[in-house]
Amino acid sequence: MEEERDAGFDIKHISNVLKDVKTALFGGDSLKLKELSNQTIHSSCISQHRGEILVPVIAYTLSKIVERRDGLGINENKWKSFIKEIELNIGKAVNYLGNKDYDDYEAALEAILKSIESISPDIKDRIKEVLRKAFINKASRLYEHGLSLEHTASILGITQWELLEYAGQTGISDIKESISFDVKKRAKLAMGFFS
């Protein structure tokens, strides 16, 4: 089981990304957080580990919170406490990952998600919406990279309908690589493999 979880999971890369997320969050750099989110999509698609897929979701959500912090009405004390909590859990995640303790690593990432959801009781619904949109956005990118619709939705805990609706709005489903042959062409291609 351990070897199976190691397959395709680039521990060093994810550890470095998490450390960079911590630095970008502390510096209030929403663009860097988005960049880090985008960096990890391809490797997440290869490994298909929830623990790796959560990293771009977390980075993207944090970028949105940093961007909208003033509009969300998060006061300075709450913000400092929030950053401290996120940094603590990122540190734990990196340590657990280094020890290949994947269950505790994923638990630390889940703790980060809980911290994001509970940043302020006054805006809990708005933060949940930001988080939900981040899950859907990153799921669409995984789908764009070739992960099946069903598998992508399942890993991130969203419905296939939400993913399809978003992919339809963004045009992801219209990308040439995602358009398959019609039935006759696929059958002819398959017959060619067996002849």
N, C-alpha and C positions, 0 to 999 in steps of 0.2 A: 504493500500500500504506500509506504514511504517513497519508494522508487517511482511509483506511478505519479505521486504528487510532485516529485522533483522534475519530472519530464516537462521540458519546455518552460519551466519557471525560472526566470533569471533573477536570482536572489540579489546579486550585486546591483543590477540595474534598478530593481524596485526599491532597494534600500537607499540608493542615491536619489531616486526620485522623491521618496518620502522625506529625506533630509532637505532636499531643495524646496519641497512644499512647505516645510516648517519655516525655512528662511524667507520664502516669498510671503507667507502669511504674516510673519513678524514684521516684514517691511511694508506690508499693505500693497503688494505688487500683484494686482489682479491679472494683468497680462501674462506675467510669468506663470501664474497658477494655471491659466488656460493653456499656455504652451506645454506645461508639464502634463496636463490632462491629455492633450493631443499626442504627445510623445509616447504615451503608454498604451494607446489603443491597439496598435498593431501587435505588440508583444502579448497583450491581454487576449487578443483574438487567437493567437497561436497556442497559448497555454490553456485557455478556457477555465482557469481557476478563479473561483469567486474572489479569493483573496487578492488576486492580481487585478481583476476587473473592477473591484471596489476603489482602487487607487485613482483611476481617472475620474470616477464619479465624485469622489471626495474632493479632489483638486478643483474640478469644475464648479462644484457647489460652493466651495470656499471662495473661488474667484467671483462668483455672483454675489455672495454675502459681502465681500470686500467692496465690490462696485457699488452696492446698494446700502451700505452701512448707514449712511446719513438718513436716507429715505426710510430705512427700517426702524430708526429711532433707538439704536442701541447706544446706551450711555457708556462713558469711558470706563467706569468700574466693571460693568458687565463685559465689555470688550476685552479688557485686560485679563479678567478671569477666564473668559472663553479661550483666548489665545493660549493661556497657561495650560488649560485642560487639554487642548488639542496637541500642544507641544509634548506634554507628558505622555499622551497615548501614542503619538507618532514615535517617540523614543522607545516605548514599550514594544510597539510593532516591529521596529527595526531590530531590537534585541531578540525578540522571539523568532523573527525571520532568520537572523544570523545563526540561531541554534536549531533551525529547521523545526521549530515548534509551531506548526501551521495552525493548529486549533487555537492556541493563545494569540497568535498573530491575527487571525481572523476576528477573534474576540476583541482585540485592541482596535481594529478597524470599525467593528460594530459600535464600540464605545465612542469613537469619533463621530459616527453617524448620530448616535444618541445625543452627544454634546451639541451637534449642529441643530438637531430638532428642538433642543431645550434651551437655546441661547437666550431667549426671553419669552416668558409666558404671555406677554402682551402681543407678541407677533408670531406665536407658535404656528398658526394656520398659514401665514404667509411664508414662513421658513419651510414648512412641510411642502408647500406648493413649489418652492424653489428646488427643494431636494427631489421631488417627484419629476419635475421637468429635467433635472440633471440626469436622473436615471433613464428617462426616455431618450434624451439627447444622446447619451453615451451608448445606449442600446442600439440606436439607429446607426451609429458609427461602427459598432461591432457587426451589425447586419450588413452594412455597406462593405465591410472587409470580408464578408463571405460566411459568417456564422449564420446558421439557420434561424429563421424567425422564431420558431418554437423554442429552440435552445437558448437563444438570446433573452427572450422574454422570461423564460424559466429561471435562468441564472440571476437576473436582476429583479425578479419579483414583480414584473409588470405584466399586463395582459398583452396578448398578441394584437388585439384590437388597438390598444394605445400605440403600440409600435408601428403598426400598419398606417394608422391615421397620421402619425408624425412623419413617417417615411414618405407617404403620399404628398404631404404638404411641402416637404423639402426637395422632392424630386429624386431621392436616393434610389427609389425603385426603378427609375427611368435610366439610370446609368448603364451604359452599354454592357459592361461586364455582368450586370445582374439580370439582363434580359436573356432568357433561354431560347433555344430553338423550339419551333413548333413540334407537335407530336410526330409528324411524318419525318422531319429531319432527324429527330432524336432516334426514331426507330431505325432509320437508314444508317445512321452513325453506329448504333449498337450492333446492327447486323454486320457492319464492316469489321467490327472488333472480333467477331466470332467466325469470320470466313477465312 
